[in-house]
Amino acid sequence: MRIAIIGAGVVGSLIARELTKYEAEIEIFEKYPDVGWGVTKANSGVIHAGYDDEPGTVRSKYCTHGNSLYTKLSYELGFPIKRTGSLVAAFDDEEVKVLEKLLDYGKKNGVEGLKILDKYESLEKEPNLSKMVIASLWAPSTGIIGPWEVAQAAIENAIDNGAKIHLSTEVKGIKKANKKVLVEVDDRDYEFDFVVNASGLWADVLAESAGVKVTPLHPRKGEYILLDQSDLVRTVVFPVPSKAGKGILVLPTIHNTTLLGPTSEDLPPDWRDRNETTAEGIRKIIENTKKLVPSINLSKSIRTFAGLRPENDLKDFVVVKEENMVNVVATRSPGLTSAPAMAEDIANWIVGLRSLKLNKNFNPYRKPIPRPYEMEDEEKEKLIRENPAFGRVICRCNKVTEGEVIEAIKRGARTLDGVKLRTTAMFGRCQGSFCTVNIMKIIKRETGMNFEDIEKNLPSSKVVDGVLR
């Protein structure tokens, strides 16, 4: 049986990996030059506990279970996860009532360990929290990850188990022909027995091209500020949520920085590529996060960016299952958290529908890129003896070595962002000011590419214009 997965974000990549557990030909189509570069690339990286989702919604069905699957998944696929816990901070009696509502939602959704803390318990958990706090909701199962790292790891494991990926391949439409499904790209049509549409911001458009009616999507933009600071907060700090969403957060990242954001701005349906930051958005982030954590030091800011999330009028996920197609639409927050549970559910449904047999050769494990900076001395010395490139530091901010850059290239990186999102090089305080040229030299040496062909990310992002001498 031939199955196409459209979209190599965290949802599509985990579905692809789940399906390689069975005897089937899996092909993944991704319009960007690398995996996890769409909705997955620019979000908060929070593994939500599941108390914010109204019981009975599709979100509530997947979120808590998805959270519980991440510990095993991180062990098998070798990506880091930290269970930091989270606090929802309340500053008046009306907000405390919202905490009680969230506590009730959480209990109905099966979230364990939820507790409303008083002022002093809240400050004990998070000393830099505003002293104006009067209570908070504590959720110990909340965690943080690098979202793109999940997609990278899942795709690598899927490929190791027989899947095939088509990068820089935009699907233009889907057509049903008898019992087959045609996936249309620029140069040809591919024929499959089954298609999974997990194309993020464009999932509604592709669904409708196949004759499937879904609630239309529009982009919701979230802007962020990244701080070069590792000790500002211990936990993920939320405000009390509103109709606009979970609010503007202060949170530690998996790579020892601090993230402020996101804003929440609904954009017109035809603005699905408008991810620029704005002065108003940055002002809003600063104003709201300083209410939560007054000691934020904006001189530590090293980057601002924005991401787009697929939103619909239902404010819920839409999963439409058909005889030869599944459309996964509106995977807005908590889509990252829900992805493992969605992948499990969708794969199980396809397996039952088509009576797929287990792949006896399936290997669930994927080795991550070695990171000498995180190793004990003895382990690090052994690695460097075996491969001296792991002893040559390329990125001084994050202590990334030449060996890590080479390994990233071996795993598919052909752009600066491809290296960055696999190694954290260019992610630190200098944002690549010192290491970019050396990384370009390594890419040139390892791939045979010319300097003028190396891109930051997309084909329109050439780093140099030509050679002077």
C-alpha positions in Angstrom: 0.0 0.0 0.0 1.3 3.4 -0.9 0.6 6.3 1.5 1.4 10.0 1.0 2.0 12.4 3.8 1.7 16.1 2.8 3.6 18.3 5.2 6.7 17.5 7.3 5.8 19.6 10.3 5.6 18.0 13.7 2.1 16.5 12.9 3.0 15.1 9.5 6.4 13.8 10.6 5.0 11.9 13.6 2.2 10.4 11.4 4.9 9.3 8.9 7.0 7.8 11.6 4.0 6.0 13.1 3.0 4.5 9.8 6.5 3.1 9.2 5.7 0.7 12.0 3.6 -1.2 9.4 4.2 -2.6 5.9 3.5 0.3 3.6 5.3 2.6 1.2 5.4 6.0 2.8 6.3 9.1 0.9 6.4 12.6 2.5 6.0 15.8 0.5 7.3 19.1 2.0 7.3 22.4 0.2 10.2 23.9 2.2 13.8 22.9 1.7 13.8 21.3 5.1 11.5 19.7 7.7 9.7 21.6 10.4 9.9 25.0 8.7 6.3 25.9 8.6 3.9 26.3 11.6 6.3 24.0 13.6 9.3 26.3 13.3 8.0 29.4 15.1 6.0 28.5 18.1 6.6 28.5 21.8 7.8 24.9 22.2 5.5 24.2 25.2 4.2 20.8 26.0 0.9 21.8 27.5 -0.7 20.0 30.4 -4.2 20.0 29.0 -6.2 22.1 31.5 -6.9 24.9 29.0 -9.0 22.8 26.5 -12.7 22.6 27.1 -13.8 19.0 27.8 -15.4 17.4 24.8 -13.4 19.3 22.2 -11.0 17.5 19.7 -8.2 19.4 21.4 -9.1 17.9 24.8 -9.2 14.4 23.2 -5.6 14.7 22.1 -3.7 17.1 24.3 -3.4 15.3 27.6 -2.6 12.0 26.0 -0.1 13.7 23.6 1.7 15.2 26.6 2.0 11.8 28.2 3.6 10.3 25.1 6.4 12.8 24.9 8.7 11.2 27.5 8.9 7.9 25.7 9.1 9.6 22.3 12.1 11.8 23.5 13.9 8.7 24.7 13.4 6.8 21.5 14.1 9.7 19.1 16.9 11.4 21.1 15.5 15.0 21.4 15.6 16.8 24.7 12.6 17.6 26.8 12.3 19.3 30.2 9.3 19.0 32.5 9.5 22.5 34.0 5.9 22.7 35.1 3.9 25.8 34.5 2.1 28.5 36.5 -1.0 30.5 35.4 -0.8 33.7 37.4 -3.9 35.5 38.8 -3.8 39.1 40.0 -7.4 39.6 41.2 -10.4 37.7 42.4 -12.0 37.4 39.0 -8.8 35.8 37.6 -8.8 33.4 40.5 -12.3 32.3 39.4 -10.8 31.5 36.0 -8.1 29.4 37.7 -10.9 27.4 39.3 -12.5 26.8 35.9 -9.2 25.7 34.5 -8.7 23.3 37.4 -12.1 21.8 36.7 -11.3 21.5 33.0 -8.0 19.8 33.8 -9.5 17.3 36.1 -12.1 16.3 33.5 -9.4 16.0 30.9 -7.3 13.7 33.1 -4.5 16.1 33.9 -2.6 15.0 37.0 -1.0 17.1 39.8 -3.0 20.3 39.2 -3.2 22.6 42.2 -4.1 26.2 42.9 -1.3 27.8 44.9 -1.5 30.9 47.1 0.7 34.0 46.7 3.6 32.6 48.8 3.5 29.1 47.2 3.5 30.8 43.8 6.5 32.9 44.6 8.3 29.9 46.0 7.9 28.1 42.7 8.8 31.2 40.7 10.8 33.9 42.7 10.8 36.4 39.8 7.1 36.3 39.4 5.4 39.7 40.1 4.8 40.3 43.8 1.3 41.4 42.8 0.3 37.8 42.2 -2.4 36.5 44.6 -2.7 32.9 43.3 -1.7 30.6 40.5 -2.5 27.3 38.9 0.4 24.8 39.1 0.7 22.1 36.4 3.7 19.9 36.9 3.4 18.0 33.6 4.0 21.0 31.4 7.3 20.8 29.5 9.5 22.5 26.9 11.0 21.1 23.7 12.5 22.4 20.4 9.5 21.8 18.1 11.6 21.5 14.9 13.8 18.9 16.6 10.8 16.7 17.1 10.1 16.9 13.3 13.7 16.3 12.4 14.0 13.3 14.6 10.7 11.8 13.5 11.6 12.2 9.8 15.1 10.8 10.3 13.6 7.7 12.0 10.9 7.4 9.4 13.5 7.4 6.6 15.6 4.9 8.5 12.5 2.7 8.5 11.9 3.0 4.8 10.0 6.2 4.2 11.0 8.6 1.3 10.9 12.4 1.5 10.5 15.0 -1.3 11.8 18.4 -0.1 11.2 21.6 -1.9 8.1 19.9 -3.4 4.9 21.9 -3.1 1.7 20.0 -3.5 -0.7 22.0 -5.8 -3.7 19.8 -5.4 -5.2 16.4 -4.6 -7.5 14.5 -6.9 -9.4 11.3 -6.3 -9.4 8.9 -9.3 -11.5 5.7 -8.8 -9.9 4.1 -5.7 -6.6 6.0 -6.1 -5.6 9.5 -5.0 -3.4 11.7 -7.1 -1.0 14.2 -5.5 -0.3 17.0 -7.9 3.1 18.7 -7.9 4.7 21.0 -10.6 6.4 18.3 -12.7 4.1 15.3 -12.3 1.3 13.6 -10.5 2.0 10.8 -7.9 -0.5 8.0 -7.4 -1.3 6.7 -4.0 -3.8 4.4 -2.2 -4.1 6.8 0.7 -3.2 10.4 1.5 -2.7 12.2 4.8 -3.1 16.0 4.4 -1.2 17.6 7.3 -0.2 20.7 5.4 -0.6 23.3 8.1 -1.8 26.7 6.9 -2.8 25.3 3.6 -4.7 22.2 4.8 -8.1 23.6 4.0 -7.1 24.5 0.5 -5.8 21.1 -0.3 -8.8 19.4 1.4 -11.1 21.3 -0.8 -9.1 20.5 -3.9 -10.0 16.9 -3.2 -13.6 17.8 -2.7 -13.6 17.7 1.1 -15.4 20.6 2.8 -13.8 21.9 6.0 -14.1 25.1 8.0 -11.8 27.7 6.2 -8.5 28.6 7.8 -6.9 31.9 8.4 -3.5 32.7 9.8 -3.1 33.8 13.4 0.2 35.6 13.9 2.3 35.4 17.0 5.3 37.7 17.6 8.2 36.8 20.0 11.2 38.3 21.7 14.2 36.0 22.5 16.4 36.8 25.4 20.0 35.6 26.0 19.1 34.7 29.6 18.9 31.3 31.2 17.9 32.1 34.8 14.9 34.5 34.5 12.2 31.9 35.1 12.2 28.3 36.2 8.8 27.4 34.8 6.5 28.4 32.0 4.6 31.4 33.2 1.1 32.1 31.7 -1.3 34.9 32.3 -4.9 34.0 32.8 -6.2 33.1 29.3 -8.7 35.1 27.3 -10.8 34.6 24.2 -7.7 35.4 22.2 -5.8 32.4 23.5 -3.4 31.4 26.2 -1.9 34.8 26.4 1.6 36.2 26.2 4.0 34.0 28.2 7.5 34.1 29.8 9.2 30.8 29.5 12.6 29.1 29.5 13.6 27.4 26.3 15.2 24.0 25.9 18.4 25.7 24.8 18.9 27.9 27.9 17.4 31.1 26.7 14.2 32.9 27.6 11.2 33.4 25.2 8.6 36.2 25.5 5.4 35.9 23.5 3.4 35.2 21.5 1.0 37.9 20.5 -2.2 36.8 18.9 -3.3 38.6 15.7 -5.9 37.2 13.3 -4.9 37.9 9.7 -6.9 37.7 6.4 -7.0 34.2 4.8 -4.7 35.4 1.9 -2.0 36.6 4.3 -0.6 33.1 4.9 3.0 34.2 4.4 3.0 37.5 6.3 5.2 36.7 9.3 6.9 40.0 9.8 7.2 41.6 13.3 5.7 44.9 14.1 6.5 47.8 16.6 3.0 47.3 18.0 3.5 43.6 18.5 6.8 44.0 20.3 5.3 46.8 22.5 2.5 44.5 23.5 4.9 41.7 24.4 6.9 44.0 26.6 3.9 45.5 28.3 2.3 42.1 29.1 5.3 40.1 30.1 6.5 42.8 32.5 3.2 42.4 34.4 4.1 38.8 34.9 7.9 39.1 35.5 8.9 42.8 36.2 12.6 42.0 36.2 12.8 41.2 32.5 15.9 42.8 31.1 15.4 43.8 27.5 19.0 44.6 27.0 19.4 40.8 26.8 17.2 40.7 23.7 19.0 39.0 20.8 16.2 38.3 18.3 12.5 39.0 17.4 10.5 36.8 15.1 6.9 35.8 14.3 5.1 32.6 13.5 1.8 31.8 11.9 -0.7 29.3 13.3 -3.7 27.9 11.4 -6.9 29.1 13.0 -10.6 28.5 12.2 -13.9 29.8 13.6 -14.4 26.6 15.6 -11.3 27.2 17.6 -10.7 23.5 17.5 -8.8 20.9 15.5 -10.6 19.3 12.6 -9.8 15.7 11.6 -11.8 14.4 8.7 -11.4 10.7 8.0 -12.4 9.2 4.7 -12.0 5.9 2.8 -8.7 7.0 1.1 -7.8 10.3 2.8 -7.4 11.9 6.2 -7.4 15.7 6.5 -5.8 17.2 9.6 -6.9 20.8 9.7 -6.5 23.7 12.1 -3.7 22.3 14.2 -3.4 25.4 16.2 -2.3 25.4 19.9 -2.0 22.8 21.5 -1.1 21.1 18.1 2.5 20.5 19.1 1.4 18.8 22.3 -1.3 16.8 20.6 0.8 15.7 17.7 1.9 12.3 19.1 -1.6 11.3 20.1 -3.0 12.5 16.7 -0.3 10.4 14.9 -1.1 7.4 17.0 -4.9 7.7 16.4 -4.7 8.4 12.7 -2.2 5.6 12.1 -4.3 3.1 14.0 -7.4 4.1 12.0 -5.6 3.7 8.7 -4.1 0.3 9.8 -7.5 -0.9 10.8 -9.2 0.3 7.7 -6.6 -1.2 5.4 -5.6 -4.2 7.5 -1.9 -3.3 7.4 0.6 -5.8 8.8 3.3 -4.9 11.3 6.8 -4.0 10.0 8.9 -6.6 11.8 12.1 -4.6 11.0 10.9 -1.3 12.5 13.5 0.3 14.7 12.1 3.0 17.1 15.4 4.5 18.0 17.3 7.4 16.4 20.7 8.6 17.7 20.9 12.4 18.1 23.9 14.4 16.9 26.6 14.2 19.6 27.0 17.4 21.7 30.4 17.5 23.3 29.5 20.6 25.4 26.9 18.6 27.2 29.0 15.5 27.8 31.0 14.5 30.9 34.8 14.9 30.4 35.6 11.2 29.8 32.8 10.7 27.2 33.9 14.0 25.5 37.5 13.0 25.3 36.6 9.6 23.9 34.5 11.2 21.2 37.3 13.7 20.2 39.9 10.9 20.1 37.6 9.1 17.6 36.8 12.2 15.6 38.9 15.3 16.2 36.3 17.5 14.5 34.2 17.3 17.7 37.1 19.1 19.4 37.1 22.2 17.2 34.6 24.8 18.3 32.9 26.7 15.5 30.1 28.6 17.3 31.5 30.2 20.5 28.1 31.3 21.9 26.7 27.8 22.0 29.9 25.8 22.0 29.0 24.0 18.7 31.8 22.0 17.1 32.8 21.3 13.5 31.8 17.7 14.1 28.3 18.7 14.9 28.0 20.9 11.7 29.3 18.0 9.6 26.9 15.6 11.1 24.0 18.1 10.5 25.0 18.2 6.8 25.1 14.4 6.7 21.5 14.4 8.0 20.3 16.7 5.3 21.2 20.3 6.2 22.0 22.3 3.0 21.2 25.8 4.3 22.4 27.9 7.2 19.1 27.5 9.0 19.3 23.7 8.3 22.5 23.7 10.3 21.2 26.1 12.9 18.1 24.2 13.7 20.0 20.9 14.1 23.0 22.2 16.1 22.0 25.6 17.7 25.0 27.2 15.9 24.0 30.9 15.0 21.3 30.6 17.7 23.3 32.4 20.5 24.1 35.9 21.6 25.9 37.0 18.4 23.3 35.4 16.1 25.9 34.0 13.7 28.2 37.1 13.5 31.3 35.1 14.3 30.5 31.6 13.0 28.5 32.0 9.8 31.5 32.3 7.4 33.1 29.2 8.9 29.8 27.2 8.7 29.6 28.2 5.0 33.1 27.0 4.4 32.1 23.6 6.0 29.0 23.4 3.8 31.0 24.2 0.7 33.7 21.6 1.6 31.2 18.8 2.6 28.7 19.3 -0.3 30.7 20.8 -3.1 28.3 23.8 -3.2 29.6 27.2 -4.3 29.5 30.0 -1.7 27.1 32.0 -3.9 24.6 29.0 -3.9 24.4 28.7 -0.1 21.1 30.0 1.3 20.0 31.1 4.7 16.8 29.2 4.2 14.6 29.7 1.1 15.8 30.0 -2.5 15.4 33.8 -2.3 17.8 34.1 0.7 21.3 33.8 -0.9 23.9 34.8 1.6 26.5 36.2 -0.8 26.0 37.8 -4.2 29.2 36.6 -5.8 33.0 36.2 -5.5 35.2 39.3 -5.6 38.5 37.5 -6.0 
